[in-house]
């Protein structure tokens, strides 16, 4: 039985999320939840990232680089093999989702 490639969170993204949590007064146990954006529904719709204390039912839970990620059931398969990274900008770190669709 083959397991699908999991979603990846880089150490840069984990550090950016930790910094944002700290600035917002959120504890280390708060995760990031990725779900489909309500504004961009459809086959090429976007994603929404929010901090969450608990996963929703059927969320896939991933831990990487000291950060917990909740992937909504509707997007977990579409994000398989994708990477959440962070880039430095003039105003701070910016999260970047890099899709690597599975063949």
Secondary structure, 3 states (H helix, E strand, C coil): CCCCCCCEECHHHHHHHHHHHHHCCCCCCCEEEEEECCCCCCCCCCEEEEEECCCCCCCEEEEECCEEEEECHHHHCCCCCCEEEEEEECCEEEEEEECCCCC
